[in-house]
């Protein structure tokens, strides 16, 4: 089966699921490039990786970079981490 190399986009790449996903995408051969969108630096350097530090509340500031073939979302939080039920809703629903 012939694979066409594609660009993967990952939002929420700094959490446990996101970090594992990025690792899998970088090690695999299906994607020629991976772009991540997160609130802080991933601390990962790889020839296939481009990382964007973004504020999810202002997508107009980074939407021009959201061009690729496949989008993965690992964006999510807990109520404790978000500080409130409203904060959790904002991340888990509105930002996604």
Jmol script that loads the backbone (N, CA, C; Angstrom):
load data "model"
ATOM      1  N   UNK A   1       0.837  -1.180   0.000  1.00  0.00           N
ATOM      2  CA  UNK A   1       0.000   0.000   0.000  1.00  0.00           C
ATOM      3  C   UNK A   1       0.883   1.245   0.000  1.00  0.00           C
ATOM      4  N   UNK A   2       0.640   2.133  -0.916  1.00  0.00           N
ATOM      5  CA  UNK A   2       1.430   3.354  -1.024  1.00  0.00           C
ATOM      6  C   UNK A   2       0.921   4.391  -0.034  1.00  0.00           C
ATOM      7  N   UNK A   3       1.854   4.992   0.691  1.00  0.00           N
ATOM      8  CA  UNK A   3       1.497   6.047   1.642  1.00  0.00           C
ATOM      9  C   UNK A   3       1.877   7.398   1.049  1.00  0.00           C
ATOM     10  N   UNK A   4       0.964   8.323   1.122  1.00  0.00           N
ATOM     11  CA  UNK A   4       1.250   9.687   0.717  1.00  0.00           C
ATOM     12  C   UNK A   4       1.621  10.453   1.972  1.00  0.00           C
ATOM     13  N   UNK A   5       2.784  11.070   1.959  1.00  0.00           N
ATOM     14  CA  UNK A   5       3.228  11.807   3.131  1.00  0.00           C
ATOM     15  C   UNK A   5       2.358  13.037   3.322  1.00  0.00           C
ATOM     16  N   UNK A   6       1.950  13.251   4.547  1.00  0.00           N
ATOM     17  CA  UNK A   6       1.011  14.309   4.871  1.00  0.00           C
ATOM     18  C   UNK A   6       1.487  15.105   6.067  1.00  0.00           C
ATOM     19  N   UNK A   7       0.835  16.251   6.257  1.00  0.00           N
ATOM     20  CA  UNK A   7       1.131  17.100   7.406  1.00  0.00           C
ATOM     21  C   UNK A   7       0.054  16.888   8.467  1.00  0.00           C
ATOM     22  N   UNK A   8       0.505  16.579   9.684  1.00  0.00           N
ATOM     23  CA  UNK A   8      -0.403  16.402  10.815  1.00  0.00           C
ATOM     24  C   UNK A   8      -0.365  17.650  11.689  1.00  0.00           C
ATOM     25  N   UNK A   9      -1.522  18.046  12.188  1.00  0.00           N
ATOM     26  CA  UNK A   9      -1.646  19.153  13.132  1.00  0.00           C
ATOM     27  C   UNK A   9      -2.117  18.582  14.463  1.00  0.00           C
ATOM     28  N   UNK A  10      -1.529  19.032  15.565  1.00  0.00           N
ATOM     29  CA  UNK A  10      -1.915  18.546  16.891  1.00  0.00           C
ATOM     30  C   UNK A  10      -2.143  19.747  17.797  1.00  0.00           C
ATOM     31  N   UNK A  11      -3.364  19.859  18.351  1.00  0.00           N
ATOM     32  CA  UNK A  11      -3.615  20.885  19.367  1.00  0.00           C
ATOM     33  C   UNK A  11      -3.681  20.183  20.720  1.00  0.00           C
ATOM     34  N   UNK A  12      -3.154  20.855  21.731  1.00  0.00           N
ATOM     35  CA  UNK A  12      -3.111  20.255  23.058  1.00  0.00           C
ATOM     36  C   UNK A  12      -1.987  19.244  23.177  1.00  0.00           C
ATOM     37  N   UNK A  13      -0.817  19.590  22.686  1.00  0.00           N
ATOM     38  CA  UNK A  13       0.284  18.636  22.589  1.00  0.00           C
ATOM     39  C   UNK A  13       1.126  18.500  23.852  1.00  0.00           C
ATOM     40  N   UNK A  14       0.848  19.284  24.898  1.00  0.00           N
ATOM     41  CA  UNK A  14       1.705  19.223  26.086  1.00  0.00           C
ATOM     42  C   UNK A  14       1.190  18.278  27.169  1.00  0.00           C
ATOM     43  N   UNK A  15      -0.041  17.820  27.058  1.00  0.00           N
ATOM     44  CA  UNK A  15      -0.563  16.879  28.045  1.00  0.00           C
ATOM     45  C   UNK A  15      -0.056  15.472  27.777  1.00  0.00           C
ATOM     46  N   UNK A  16      -0.408  14.550  28.644  1.00  0.00           N
ATOM     47  CA  UNK A  16       0.071  13.167  28.524  1.00  0.00           C
ATOM     48  C   UNK A  16      -0.329  12.534  27.196  1.00  0.00           C
ATOM     49  N   UNK A  17      -1.580  12.674  26.810  1.00  0.00           N
ATOM     50  CA  UNK A  17      -2.061  12.088  25.555  1.00  0.00           C
ATOM     51  C   UNK A  17      -1.409  12.786  24.360  1.00  0.00           C
ATOM     52  N   UNK A  18      -1.367  14.118  24.402  1.00  0.00           N
ATOM     53  CA  UNK A  18      -0.781  14.877  23.309  1.00  0.00           C
ATOM     54  C   UNK A  18       0.688  14.562  23.097  1.00  0.00           C
ATOM     55  N   UNK A  19       1.449  14.450  24.184  1.00  0.00           N
ATOM     56  CA  UNK A  19       2.879  14.150  24.077  1.00  0.00           C
ATOM     57  C   UNK A  19       3.094  12.765  23.463  1.00  0.00           C
ATOM     58  N   UNK A  20       2.313  11.795  23.897  1.00  0.00           N
ATOM     59  CA  UNK A  20       2.433  10.448  23.327  1.00  0.00           C
ATOM     60  C   UNK A  20       2.060  10.447  21.852  1.00  0.00           C
ATOM     61  N   UNK A  21       1.014  11.168  21.504  1.00  0.00           N
ATOM     62  CA  UNK A  21       0.579  11.252  20.112  1.00  0.00           C
ATOM     63  C   UNK A  21       1.669  11.877  19.241  1.00  0.00           C
ATOM     64  N   UNK A  22       2.236  12.982  19.682  1.00  0.00           N
ATOM     65  CA  UNK A  22       3.296  13.644  18.915  1.00  0.00           C
ATOM     66  C   UNK A  22       4.481  12.702  18.734  1.00  0.00           C
ATOM     67  N   UNK A  23       4.840  11.989  19.775  1.00  0.00           N
ATOM     68  CA  UNK A  23       5.942  11.027  19.695  1.00  0.00           C
ATOM     69  C   UNK A  23       5.671   9.971  18.629  1.00  0.00           C
ATOM     70  N   UNK A  24       4.459   9.443  18.611  1.00  0.00           N
ATOM     71  CA  UNK A  24       4.072   8.422  17.618  1.00  0.00           C
ATOM     72  C   UNK A  24       4.116   9.007  16.206  1.00  0.00           C
ATOM     73  N   UNK A  25       3.582  10.220  16.041  1.00  0.00           N
ATOM     74  CA  UNK A  25       3.559  10.845  14.715  1.00  0.00           C
ATOM     75  C   UNK A  25       4.960  11.137  14.202  1.00  0.00           C
ATOM     76  N   UNK A  26       5.857  11.561  15.088  1.00  0.00           N
ATOM     77  CA  UNK A  26       7.226  11.872  14.673  1.00  0.00           C
ATOM     78  C   UNK A  26       8.014  10.616  14.313  1.00  0.00           C
ATOM     79  N   UNK A  27       7.769   9.526  15.035  1.00  0.00           N
ATOM     80  CA  UNK A  27       8.494   8.275  14.776  1.00  0.00           C
ATOM     81  C   UNK A  27       7.975   7.544  13.550  1.00  0.00           C
ATOM     82  N   UNK A  28       6.711   7.761  13.222  1.00  0.00           N
ATOM     83  CA  UNK A  28       6.107   7.059  12.094  1.00  0.00           C
ATOM     84  C   UNK A  28       6.506   7.653  10.760  1.00  0.00           C
ATOM     85  N   UNK A  29       6.155   6.962   9.706  1.00  0.00           N
ATOM     86  CA  UNK A  29       6.488   7.397   8.353  1.00  0.00           C
ATOM     87  C   UNK A  29       5.292   7.960   7.591  1.00  0.00           C
ATOM     88  N   UNK A  30       4.121   7.912   8.167  1.00  0.00           N
ATOM     89  CA  UNK A  30       2.915   8.368   7.475  1.00  0.00           C
ATOM     90  C   UNK A  30       2.888   9.881   7.268  1.00  0.00           C
ATOM     91  N   UNK A  31       3.484  10.627   8.213  1.00  0.00           N
ATOM     92  CA  UNK A  31       3.450  12.088   8.149  1.00  0.00           C
ATOM     93  C   UNK A  31       4.851  12.644   7.921  1.00  0.00           C
ATOM     94  N   UNK A  32       4.961  13.517   6.934  1.00  0.00           N
ATOM     95  CA  UNK A  32       6.253  14.129   6.626  1.00  0.00           C
ATOM     96  C   UNK A  32       6.543  15.311   7.544  1.00  0.00           C
ATOM     97  N   UNK A  33       5.476  15.900   8.111  1.00  0.00           N
ATOM     98  CA  UNK A  33       5.670  16.998   9.051  1.00  0.00           C
ATOM     99  C   UNK A  33       4.539  17.009  10.079  1.00  0.00           C
ATOM    100  N   UNK A  34       4.872  17.546  11.245  1.00  0.00           N
ATOM    101  CA  UNK A  34       3.929  17.638  12.354  1.00  0.00           C
ATOM    102  C   UNK A  34       4.013  19.058  12.905  1.00  0.00           C
ATOM    103  N   UNK A  35       2.874  19.723  13.004  1.00  0.00           N
ATOM    104  CA  UNK A  35       2.803  21.052  13.610  1.00  0.00           C
ATOM    105  C   UNK A  35       1.976  20.943  14.882  1.00  0.00           C
ATOM    106  N   UNK A  36       2.525  21.463  15.974  1.00  0.00           N
ATOM    107  CA  UNK A  36       1.811  21.424  17.242  1.00  0.00           C
ATOM    108  C   UNK A  36       1.411  22.822  17.665  1.00  0.00           C
ATOM    109  N   UNK A  37       0.298  22.894  18.384  1.00  0.00           N
ATOM    110  CA  UNK A  37      -0.251  24.149  18.895  1.00  0.00           C
ATOM    111  C   UNK A  37      -0.529  23.932  20.370  1.00  0.00           C
ATOM    112  N   UNK A  38       0.222  24.662  21.218  1.00  0.00           N
ATOM    113  CA  UNK A  38       0.115  24.455  22.659  1.00  0.00           C
ATOM    114  C   UNK A  38       0.370  25.766  23.389  1.00  0.00           C
ATOM    115  N   UNK A  39       0.039  25.782  24.676  1.00  0.00           N
ATOM    116  CA  UNK A  39       0.218  26.986  25.495  1.00  0.00           C
ATOM    117  C   UNK A  39       1.664  27.207  25.908  1.00  0.00           C
ATOM    118  N   UNK A  40       2.460  26.147  25.870  1.00  0.00           N
ATOM    119  CA  UNK A  40       3.866  26.267  26.279  1.00  0.00           C
ATOM    120  C   UNK A  40       4.736  25.359  25.411  1.00  0.00           C
ATOM    121  N   UNK A  41       6.029  25.584  25.501  1.00  0.00           N
ATOM    122  CA  UNK A  41       6.982  24.827  24.705  1.00  0.00           C
ATOM    123  C   UNK A  41       6.928  23.348  25.059  1.00  0.00           C
ATOM    124  N   UNK A  42       6.974  22.514  24.049  1.00  0.00           N
ATOM    125  CA  UNK A  42       6.948  21.066  24.257  1.00  0.00           C
ATOM    126  C   UNK A  42       8.265  20.529  24.781  1.00  0.00           C
ATOM    127  N   UNK A  43       9.349  21.240  24.495  1.00  0.00           N
ATOM    128  CA  UNK A  43      10.661  20.753  24.895  1.00  0.00           C
ATOM    129  C   UNK A  43      11.153  19.635  24.001  1.00  0.00           C
ATOM    130  N   UNK A  44      10.588  19.533  22.808  1.00  0.00           N
ATOM    131  CA  UNK A  44      10.966  18.489  21.850  1.00  0.00           C
ATOM    132  C   UNK A  44      11.531  19.166  20.611  1.00  0.00           C
ATOM    133  N   UNK A  45      12.621  18.639  20.097  1.00  0.00           N
ATOM    134  CA  UNK A  45      13.192  19.118  18.838  1.00  0.00           C
ATOM    135  C   UNK A  45      13.261  17.931  17.889  1.00  0.00           C
ATOM    136  N   UNK A  46      12.755  18.119  16.683  1.00  0.00           N
ATOM    137  CA  UNK A  46      12.758  17.050  15.682  1.00  0.00           C
ATOM    138  C   UNK A  46      12.674  17.698  14.311  1.00  0.00           C
ATOM    139  N   UNK A  47      13.320  17.100  13.329  1.00  0.00           N
ATOM    140  CA  UNK A  47      13.342  17.686  11.980  1.00  0.00           C
ATOM    141  C   UNK A  47      11.946  17.800  11.358  1.00  0.00           C
ATOM    142  N   UNK A  48      11.014  16.957  11.756  1.00  0.00           N
ATOM    143  CA  UNK A  48       9.655  16.998  11.199  1.00  0.00           C
ATOM    144  C   UNK A  48       8.718  17.929  11.980  1.00  0.00           C
ATOM    145  N   UNK A  49       9.191  18.474  13.094  1.00  0.00           N
ATOM    146  CA  UNK A  49       8.323  19.206  14.023  1.00  0.00           C
ATOM    147  C   UNK A  49       8.431  20.719  13.897  1.00  0.00           C
ATOM    148  N   UNK A  50       7.269  21.359  13.844  1.00  0.00           N
ATOM    149  CA  UNK A  50       7.155  22.811  13.977  1.00  0.00           C
ATOM    150  C   UNK A  50       6.187  23.056  15.125  1.00  0.00           C
ATOM    151  N   UNK A  51       6.640  23.803  16.126  1.00  0.00           N
ATOM    152  CA  UNK A  51       5.812  24.059  17.307  1.00  0.00           C
ATOM    153  C   UNK A  51       5.385  25.521  17.369  1.00  0.00           C
ATOM    154  N   UNK A  52       4.118  25.725  17.672  1.00  0.00           N
ATOM    155  CA  UNK A  52       3.576  27.063  17.846  1.00  0.00           C
ATOM    156  C   UNK A  52       3.064  27.186  19.275  1.00  0.00           C
ATOM    157  N   UNK A  53       3.498  28.239  19.966  1.00  0.00           N
ATOM    158  CA  UNK A  53       2.968  28.540  21.293  1.00  0.00           C
ATOM    159  C   UNK A  53       1.845  29.541  21.068  1.00  0.00           C
ATOM    160  N   UNK A  54       0.632  29.163  21.492  1.00  0.00           N
ATOM    161  CA  UNK A  54      -0.548  29.955  21.172  1.00  0.00           C
ATOM    162  C   UNK A  54      -1.407  30.194  22.406  1.00  0.00           C
ATOM    163  N   UNK A  55      -2.280  31.172  22.278  1.00  0.00           N
ATOM    164  CA  UNK A  55      -3.323  31.413  23.264  1.00  0.00           C
ATOM    165  C   UNK A  55      -4.616  30.954  22.593  1.00  0.00           C
ATOM    166  N   UNK A  56      -5.182  29.872  23.081  1.00  0.00           N
ATOM    167  CA  UNK A  56      -6.364  29.295  22.454  1.00  0.00           C
ATOM    168  C   UNK A  56      -7.569  30.236  22.465  1.00  0.00           C
ATOM    169  N   UNK A  57      -7.537  31.253  23.311  1.00  0.00           N
ATOM    170  CA  UNK A  57      -8.632  32.219  23.364  1.00  0.00           C
ATOM    171  C   UNK A  57      -8.612  33.171  22.170  1.00  0.00           C
ATOM    172  N   UNK A  58      -7.499  33.206  21.443  1.00  0.00           N
ATOM    173  CA  UNK A  58      -7.353  34.137  20.315  1.00  0.00           C
ATOM    174  C   UNK A  58      -6.924  33.391  19.044  1.00  0.00           C
ATOM    175  N   UNK A  59      -7.780  32.549  18.495  1.00  0.00           N
ATOM    176  CA  UNK A  59      -7.401  31.746  17.318  1.00  0.00           C
ATOM    177  C   UNK A  59      -7.072  32.589  16.090  1.00  0.00           C
ATOM    178  N   UNK A  60      -7.588  33.812  16.027  1.00  0.00           N
ATOM    179  CA  UNK A  60      -7.285  34.650  14.870  1.00  0.00           C
ATOM    180  C   UNK A  60      -5.793  34.977  14.802  1.00  0.00           C
ATOM    181  N   UNK A  61      -5.074  34.849  15.905  1.00  0.00           N
ATOM    182  CA  UNK A  61      -3.637  35.146  15.925  1.00  0.00           C
ATOM    183  C   UNK A  61      -2.794  34.010  15.354  1.00  0.00           C
ATOM    184  N   UNK A  62      -3.364  32.814  15.253  1.00  0.00           N
ATOM    185  CA  UNK A  62      -2.577  31.670  14.779  1.00  0.00           C
ATOM    186  C   UNK A  62      -3.282  30.801  13.747  1.00  0.00           C
ATOM    187  N   UNK A  63      -4.495  31.157  13.360  1.00  0.00           N
ATOM    188  CA  UNK A  63      -5.253  30.299  12.440  1.00  0.00           C
ATOM    189  C   UNK A  63      -4.576  30.137  11.087  1.00  0.00           C
ATOM    190  N   UNK A  64      -3.788  31.121  10.652  1.00  0.00           N
ATOM    191  CA  UNK A  64      -3.112  31.017   9.351  1.00  0.00           C
ATOM    192  C   UNK A  64      -2.119  29.857   9.317  1.00  0.00           C
ATOM    193  N   UNK A  65      -1.661  29.397  10.474  1.00  0.00           N
ATOM    194  CA  UNK A  65      -0.714  28.276  10.545  1.00  0.00           C
ATOM    195  C   UNK A  65      -1.414  26.925  10.601  1.00  0.00           C
ATOM    196  N   UNK A  66      -2.744  26.926  10.719  1.00  0.00           N
ATOM    197  CA  UNK A  66      -3.530  25.691  10.830  1.00  0.00           C
ATOM    198  C   UNK A  66      -3.837  25.126   9.449  1.00  0.00           C
ATOM    199  N   UNK A  67      -2.802  24.780   8.740  1.00  0.00           N
ATOM    200  CA  UNK A  67      -2.970  24.191   7.418  1.00  0.00           C
ATOM    201  C   UNK A  67      -2.254  22.850   7.394  1.00  0.00           C
ATOM    202  N   UNK A  68      -3.005  21.812   7.085  1.00  0.00           N
ATOM    203  CA  UNK A  68      -2.446  20.471   7.055  1.00  0.00           C
ATOM    204  C   UNK A  68      -3.466  19.503   6.500  1.00  0.00           C
ATOM    205  N   UNK A  69      -3.164  18.238   6.638  1.00  0.00           N
ATOM    206  CA  UNK A  69      -4.031  17.193   6.099  1.00  0.00           C
ATOM    207  C   UNK A  69      -4.907  16.522   7.148  1.00  0.00           C
ATOM    208  N   UNK A  70      -4.391  16.421   8.387  1.00  0.00           N
ATOM    209  CA  UNK A  70      -5.112  15.731   9.457  1.00  0.00           C
ATOM    210  C   UNK A  70      -4.941  16.547  10.737  1.00  0.00           C
ATOM    211  N   UNK A  71      -6.052  16.758  11.453  1.00  0.00           N
ATOM    212  CA  UNK A  71      -6.012  17.482  12.720  1.00  0.00           C
ATOM    213  C   UNK A  71      -6.339  16.525  13.858  1.00  0.00           C
ATOM    214  N   UNK A  72      -5.451  16.490  14.849  1.00  0.00           N
ATOM    215  CA  UNK A  72      -5.676  15.714  16.062  1.00  0.00           C
ATOM    216  C   UNK A  72      -5.868  16.694  17.204  1.00  0.00           C
ATOM    217  N   UNK A  73      -6.874  16.466  18.038  1.00  0.00           N
ATOM    218  CA  UNK A  73      -7.054  17.299  19.220  1.00  0.00           C
ATOM    219  C   UNK A  73      -6.882  16.461  20.474  1.00  0.00           C
ATOM    220  N   UNK A  74      -5.906  16.832  21.271  1.00  0.00           N
ATOM    221  CA  UNK A  74      -5.702  16.226  22.589  1.00  0.00           C
ATOM    222  C   UNK A  74      -5.901  17.311  23.643  1.00  0.00           C
ATOM    223  N   UNK A  75      -6.643  18.349  23.268  1.00  0.00           N
ATOM    224  CA  UNK A  75      -6.858  19.496  24.137  1.00  0.00           C
ATOM    225  C   UNK A  75      -7.950  19.173  25.152  1.00  0.00           C
ATOM    226  N   UNK A  76      -7.599  19.278  26.411  1.00  0.00           N
ATOM    227  CA  UNK A  76      -8.561  19.019  27.474  1.00  0.00           C
ATOM    228  C   UNK A  76      -7.932  19.350  28.815  1.00  0.00           C
ATOM    229  N   UNK A  77      -8.758  19.457  29.822  1.00  0.00           N
ATOM    230  CA  UNK A  77      -8.260  19.789  31.157  1.00  0.00           C
ATOM    231  C   UNK A  77      -9.189  19.208  32.212  1.00  0.00           C
ATOM    232  N   UNK A  78      -8.751  19.268  33.442  1.00  0.00           N
ATOM    233  CA  UNK A  78      -9.598  18.869  34.570  1.00  0.00           C
ATOM    234  C   UNK A  78     -10.179  20.128  35.205  1.00  0.00           C
ATOM    235  N   UNK A  79     -11.225  19.969  35.962  1.00  0.00           N
ATOM    236  CA  UNK A  79     -11.827  21.112  36.659  1.00  0.00           C
ATOM    237  C   UNK A  79     -10.810  21.724  37.631  1.00  0.00           C
ATOM    238  N   UNK A  80     -10.056  20.853  38.307  1.00  0.00           N
ATOM    239  CA  UNK A  80      -9.055  21.340  39.260  1.00  0.00           C
ATOM    240  C   UNK A  80      -7.995  22.175  38.538  1.00  0.00           C
ATOM    241  N   UNK A  81      -7.493  21.671  37.431  1.00  0.00           N
ATOM    242  CA  UNK A  81      -6.455  22.382  36.688  1.00  0.00           C
ATOM    243  C   UNK A  81      -6.986  23.696  36.088  1.00  0.00           C
ATOM    244  N   UNK A  82      -8.232  23.671  35.625  1.00  0.00           N
ATOM    245  CA  UNK A  82      -8.830  24.869  35.019  1.00  0.00           C
ATOM    246  C   UNK A  82      -9.245  25.896  36.065  1.00  0.00           C
ATOM    247  N   UNK A  83      -9.440  25.451  37.296  1.00  0.00           N
ATOM    248  CA  UNK A  83      -9.798  26.373  38.365  1.00  0.00           C
ATOM    249  C   UNK A  83     -11.287  26.540  38.598  1.00  0.00           C
ATOM    250  N   UNK A  84     -12.111  26.088  37.640  1.00  0.00           N
ATOM    251  CA  UNK A  84     -13.561  26.198  37.804  1.00  0.00           C
ATOM    252  C   UNK A  84     -14.255  25.347  36.755  1.00  0.00           C
ATOM    253  N   UNK A  85     -15.548  25.130  36.974  1.00  0.00           N
ATOM    254  CA  UNK A  85     -16.355  24.403  35.997  1.00  0.00           C
ATOM    255  C   UNK A  85     -16.404  25.175  34.679  1.00  0.00           C
ATOM    256  N   UNK A  86     -16.500  26.501  34.779  1.00  0.00           N
ATOM    257  CA  UNK A  86     -16.548  27.348  33.578  1.00  0.00           C
ATOM    258  C   UNK A  86     -15.227  27.292  32.813  1.00  0.00           C
ATOM    259  N   UNK A  87     -14.121  27.304  33.550  1.00  0.00           N
ATOM    260  CA  UNK A  87     -12.805  27.212  32.917  1.00  0.00           C
ATOM    261  C   UNK A  87     -12.616  25.892  32.198  1.00  0.00           C
ATOM    262  N   UNK A  88     -13.075  24.819  32.819  1.00  0.00           N
ATOM    263  CA  UNK A  88     -12.986  23.506  32.185  1.00  0.00           C
ATOM    264  C   UNK A  88     -13.850  23.469  30.922  1.00  0.00           C
ATOM    265  N   UNK A  89     -15.039  24.013  30.984  1.00  0.00           N
ATOM    266  CA  UNK A  89     -15.934  24.051  29.823  1.00  0.00           C
ATOM    267  C   UNK A  89     -15.288  24.830  28.679  1.00  0.00           C
ATOM    268  N   UNK A  90     -14.645  25.948  29.011  1.00  0.00           N
ATOM    269  CA  UNK A  90     -13.998  26.775  27.992  1.00  0.00           C
ATOM    270  C   UNK A  90     -12.941  25.962  27.238  1.00  0.00           C
ATOM    271  N   UNK A  91     -12.089  25.246  27.970  1.00  0.00           N
ATOM    272  CA  UNK A  91     -11.035  24.457  27.325  1.00  0.00           C
ATOM    273  C   UNK A  91     -11.614  23.243  26.602  1.00  0.00           C
ATOM    274  N   UNK A  92     -12.438  22.460  27.292  1.00  0.00           N
ATOM    275  CA  UNK A  92     -12.921  21.196  26.735  1.00  0.00           C
ATOM    276  C   UNK A  92     -13.935  21.364  25.618  1.00  0.00           C
ATOM    277  N   UNK A  93     -14.706  22.437  25.636  1.00  0.00           N
ATOM    278  CA  UNK A  93     -15.749  22.623  24.624  1.00  0.00           C
ATOM    279  C   UNK A  93     -15.445  23.781  23.685  1.00  0.00           C
ATOM    280  N   UNK A  94     -15.309  24.995  24.243  1.00  0.00           N
ATOM    281  CA  UNK A  94     -15.161  26.178  23.374  1.00  0.00           C
ATOM    282  C   UNK A  94     -13.872  26.162  22.572  1.00  0.00           C
ATOM    283  N   UNK A  95     -12.752  25.858  23.205  1.00  0.00           N
ATOM    284  CA  UNK A  95     -11.480  25.874  22.477  1.00  0.00           C
ATOM    285  C   UNK A  95     -11.436  24.778  21.419  1.00  0.00           C
ATOM    286  N   UNK A  96     -11.983  23.630  21.732  1.00  0.00           N
ATOM    287  CA  UNK A  96     -12.020  22.550  20.729  1.00  0.00           C
ATOM    288  C   UNK A  96     -12.941  22.937  19.591  1.00  0.00           C
TER     289      UNK A  96
END
end "model"
wireframe off; spacefill off
backbone 0.3
color backbone group
